[in-house]
């Protein structure tokens, strides 16, 4: 017994065994209630995250729809600008004095001589 060499007595006295203390009886805890709370808390968090994710998806769909309508409107704007340019070109060619003069000659109209021009005085 090498451990006994450390003690000054030659006789090893055994230590008394520790007695177990009587534990007071605690009130029984309802385990189901604690598990139920934990379960309800988990369900609440999962539901919250699901609602948030659904909101994010709905927001992305709305933004996608807006972008699609903007793209459609941009295409329509470009088409209308091209039509306006074509109409402006037609208008300028239709209103040219040479074309009007040619159309008048086909109808039998002739320009009035400058000597036949007269002015009227209107009373103020």
Phi and psi restraints in degrees (value plus and minus 20) as a CYANA .aco file:
   2 UNK   PHI     -93.5   -53.5
   2 UNK   PSI     -47.5    -7.5
   3 UNK   PHI     -90.8   -50.8
   3 UNK   PSI     -46.9    -6.9
   4 UNK   PHI     -97.0   -57.0
   4 UNK   PSI     -37.0     3.0
   5 UNK   PHI     -85.1   -45.1
   5 UNK   PSI     -40.1    -0.1
   6 UNK   PHI     -98.5   -58.5
   6 UNK   PSI     -42.6    -2.6
   7 UNK   PHI    -110.1   -70.1
   7 UNK   PSI     124.6   164.6
   8 UNK   PHI     -90.1   -50.1
   8 UNK   PSI     -45.4    -5.4
   9 UNK   PHI     -99.7   -59.7
   9 UNK   PSI     125.9   165.9
  10 UNK   PHI     -99.2   -59.2
  10 UNK   PSI     -42.1    -2.1
  11 UNK   PHI    -120.7   -80.7
  11 UNK   PSI     108.1   148.1
  12 UNK   PHI    -107.9   -67.9
  12 UNK   PSI     104.2   144.2
  13 UNK   PHI    -119.6   -79.6
  13 UNK   PSI     106.3   146.3
  14 UNK   PHI     -90.6   -50.6
  14 UNK   PSI     122.2   162.2
  15 UNK   PHI     -96.4   -56.4
  15 UNK   PSI     124.7   164.7
  16 UNK   PHI     -89.6   -49.6
  16 UNK   PSI     123.7   163.7
  17 UNK   PHI     -91.8   -51.8
  17 UNK   PSI     117.2   157.2
  18 UNK   PHI     -88.6   -48.6
  18 UNK   PSI     117.9   157.9
  19 UNK   PHI    -107.0   -67.0
  19 UNK   PSI     122.2   162.2
  20 UNK   PHI     -94.8   -54.8
  20 UNK   PSI     109.4   149.4
  21 UNK   PHI     -95.5   -55.5
  21 UNK   PSI     121.2   161.2
  22 UNK   PHI     -91.1   -51.1
  22 UNK   PSI     107.3   147.3
  23 UNK   PHI    -105.9   -65.9
  23 UNK   PSI     119.4   159.4
  24 UNK   PHI     -91.0   -51.0
  24 UNK   PSI     123.4   163.4
  25 UNK   PHI     -95.2   -55.2
  25 UNK   PSI     100.3   140.3
  26 UNK   PHI    -108.4   -68.4
  26 UNK   PSI     136.2   176.2
  27 UNK   PHI     -87.3   -47.3
  27 UNK   PSI     116.8   156.8
  28 UNK   PHI     -84.0   -44.0
  28 UNK   PSI     111.4   151.4
  29 UNK   PHI    -107.1   -67.1
  29 UNK   PSI     116.8   156.8
  30 UNK   PHI     -98.9   -58.9
  30 UNK   PSI      85.1   125.1
  31 UNK   PHI     -89.3   -49.3
  31 UNK   PSI     -55.7   -15.7
  32 UNK   PHI     -82.8   -42.8
  32 UNK   PSI     -57.6   -17.6
  33 UNK   PHI     -86.3   -46.3
  33 UNK   PSI     -62.7   -22.7
  34 UNK   PHI     -85.9   -45.9
  34 UNK   PSI     -61.0   -21.0
  35 UNK   PHI     -86.8   -46.8
  35 UNK   PSI     -56.9   -16.9
  36 UNK   PHI     -83.8   -43.8
  36 UNK   PSI     -62.0   -22.0
  37 UNK   PHI     -82.9   -42.9
  37 UNK   PSI     -64.5   -24.5
  38 UNK   PHI     -82.8   -42.8
  38 UNK   PSI     -61.4   -21.4
  39 UNK   PHI     -86.5   -46.5
  39 UNK   PSI     -63.8   -23.8
  40 UNK   PHI     -83.3   -43.3
  40 UNK   PSI     -60.2   -20.2
  41 UNK   PHI     -82.1   -42.1
  41 UNK   PSI     -60.9   -20.9
  42 UNK   PHI     -84.4   -44.4
  42 UNK   PSI     -61.5   -21.5
  43 UNK   PHI     -84.2   -44.2
  43 UNK   PSI     -60.2   -20.2
  44 UNK   PHI     -82.0   -42.0
  44 UNK   PSI     -64.8   -24.8
  45 UNK   PHI     -85.4   -45.4
  45 UNK   PSI     -63.3   -23.3
  46 UNK   PHI     -82.6   -42.6
  46 UNK   PSI     -63.0   -23.0
  47 UNK   PHI     -83.6   -43.6
  47 UNK   PSI     -61.6   -21.6
  48 UNK   PHI     -81.5   -41.5
  48 UNK   PSI     -66.3   -26.3
  49 UNK   PHI     -85.6   -45.6
  49 UNK   PSI     -57.4   -17.4
  50 UNK   PHI     -83.8   -43.8
  50 UNK   PSI     -61.8   -21.8
  51 UNK   PHI     -85.6   -45.6
  51 UNK   PSI     -62.4   -22.4
  52 UNK   PHI     -83.4   -43.4
  52 UNK   PSI     -63.2   -23.2
  53 UNK   PHI     -84.8   -44.8
  53 UNK   PSI     -59.5   -19.5
  54 UNK   PHI     -83.5   -43.5
  54 UNK   PSI     -57.4   -17.4
  55 UNK   PHI     -84.5   -44.5
  55 UNK   PSI     -61.2   -21.2
  56 UNK   PHI     -84.2   -44.2
  56 UNK   PSI     -62.1   -22.1
  57 UNK   PHI     -84.5   -44.5
  57 UNK   PSI     -63.5   -23.5
  58 UNK   PHI     -82.5   -42.5
  58 UNK   PSI     -60.3   -20.3
  59 UNK   PHI     -84.5   -44.5
  59 UNK   PSI     -61.8   -21.8
  60 UNK   PHI     -84.7   -44.7
  60 UNK   PSI     -59.3   -19.3
  61 UNK   PHI     -84.9   -44.9
  61 UNK   PSI     -61.5   -21.5
  62 UNK   PHI     -83.2   -43.2
  62 UNK   PSI     -63.2   -23.2
  63 UNK   PHI     -84.3   -44.3
  63 UNK   PSI     -58.8   -18.8
  64 UNK   PHI     -83.3   -43.3
  64 UNK   PSI     -62.6   -22.6
  65 UNK   PHI     -83.1   -43.1
  65 UNK   PSI     -62.4   -22.4
  66 UNK   PHI     -83.5   -43.5
  66 UNK   PSI     -62.4   -22.4
  67 UNK   PHI     -84.1   -44.1
  67 UNK   PSI     -59.0   -19.0
  68 UNK   PHI     -85.0   -45.0
  68 UNK   PSI     -61.9   -21.9
  69 UNK   PHI     -87.7   -47.7
  69 UNK   PSI     -56.5   -16.5
  70 UNK   PHI     -84.7   -44.7
  70 UNK   PSI     -59.6   -19.6
  71 UNK   PHI     -83.3   -43.3
  71 UNK   PSI     -63.8   -23.8
  72 UNK   PHI     -82.3   -42.3
  72 UNK   PSI     -62.9   -22.9
  73 UNK   PHI     -85.7   -45.7
  73 UNK   PSI     -57.2   -17.2
  74 UNK   PHI     -84.2   -44.2
  74 UNK   PSI     -61.7   -21.7
  75 UNK   PHI     -82.9   -42.9
  75 UNK   PSI     -61.7   -21.7
  76 UNK   PHI     -85.3   -45.3
  76 UNK   PSI     -58.8   -18.8
  77 UNK   PHI     -83.8   -43.8
  77 UNK   PSI     -63.4   -23.4
  78 UNK   PHI     -84.0   -44.0
  78 UNK   PSI     -60.4   -20.4
  79 UNK   PHI     -84.8   -44.8
  79 UNK   PSI     -63.7   -23.7
  80 UNK   PHI     -86.3   -46.3
  80 UNK   PSI     -56.5   -16.5
  81 UNK   PHI     -84.8   -44.8
  81 UNK   PSI     -59.1   -19.1
  82 UNK   PHI     -85.0   -45.0
  82 UNK   PSI     -62.3   -22.3
  83 UNK   PHI     -83.1   -43.1
  83 UNK   PSI     -61.7   -21.7
  84 UNK   PHI     -82.5   -42.5
  84 UNK   PSI     -60.4   -20.4
  85 UNK   PHI     -84.4   -44.4
  85 UNK   PSI     -62.7   -22.7
  86 UNK   PHI     -84.6   -44.6
  86 UNK   PSI     -61.8   -21.8
  87 UNK   PHI     -86.1   -46.1
  87 UNK   PSI     -58.4   -18.4
  88 UNK   PHI     -84.4   -44.4
  88 UNK   PSI     -57.8   -17.8
  89 UNK   PHI     -86.0   -46.0
  89 UNK   PSI     -63.7   -23.7
  90 UNK   PHI     -82.8   -42.8
  90 UNK   PSI     -60.8   -20.8
  91 UNK   PHI     -83.8   -43.8
  91 UNK   PSI     -64.0   -24.0
  92 UNK   PHI     -86.8   -46.8
  92 UNK   PSI     -56.3   -16.3
  93 UNK   PHI     -93.7   -53.7
  93 UNK   PSI     -53.6   -13.6
  94 UNK   PHI     -92.4   -52.4
  94 UNK   PSI     -50.4   -10.4
  95 UNK   PHI    -115.3   -75.3
  95 UNK   PSI      -9.3    30.7
  96 UNK   PHI     -90.5   -50.5
  96 UNK   PSI     123.6   163.6
  97 UNK   PHI     -85.8   -45.8
  97 UNK   PSI     -54.1   -14.1
  98 UNK   PHI     -83.1   -43.1
  98 UNK   PSI     -63.0   -23.0
  99 UNK   PHI     -87.2   -47.2
  99 UNK   PSI     -61.8   -21.8
 100 UNK   PHI     -83.0   -43.0
 100 UNK   PSI     -61.6   -21.6
 101 UNK   PHI     -83.9   -43.9
 101 UNK   PSI     -61.4   -21.4
 102 UNK   PHI     -85.6   -45.6
 102 UNK   PSI     -60.4   -20.4
 103 UNK   PHI     -85.2   -45.2
 103 UNK   PSI     -57.4   -17.4
 104 UNK   PHI     -87.7   -47.7
 104 UNK   PSI     -60.0   -20.0
 105 UNK   PHI     -85.1   -45.1
 105 UNK   PSI     -58.1   -18.1
 106 UNK   PHI     -83.5   -43.5
 106 UNK   PSI     -51.5   -11.5
 107 UNK   PHI    -103.4   -63.4
 107 UNK   PSI     -23.0    17.0
 108 UNK   PHI      70.5   110.5
 108 UNK   PSI      -7.1    32.9
 109 UNK   PHI    -109.8   -69.8
 109 UNK   PSI     125.8   165.8
 110 UNK   PHI    -146.6  -106.6
 110 UNK   PSI     133.4   173.4
 111 UNK   PHI     -88.3   -48.3
 111 UNK   PSI     125.3   165.3
 112 UNK   PHI     -94.1   -54.1
 112 UNK   PSI     120.8   160.8
 113 UNK   PHI     -88.4   -48.4
 113 UNK   PSI     130.4   170.4
 114 UNK   PHI     -84.3   -44.3
 114 UNK   PSI     -46.4    -6.4
 115 UNK   PHI     -92.6   -52.6
 115 UNK   PSI     -41.9    -1.9
 116 UNK   PHI    -104.5   -64.5
 116 UNK   PSI     -19.3    20.7
 117 UNK   PHI     -99.5   -59.5
 117 UNK   PSI     110.3   150.3
 118 UNK   PHI    -157.0  -117.0
 118 UNK   PSI     142.9   182.9
 119 UNK   PHI    -139.1   -99.1
 119 UNK   PSI     126.0   166.0
 120 UNK   PHI    -127.9   -87.9
 120 UNK   PSI     121.9   161.9
 121 UNK   PHI    -117.3   -77.3
 121 UNK   PSI     103.0   143.0
 122 UNK   PHI    -121.3   -81.3
 122 UNK   PSI     116.1   156.1
 123 UNK   PHI     -94.8   -54.8
 123 UNK   PSI     119.0   159.0
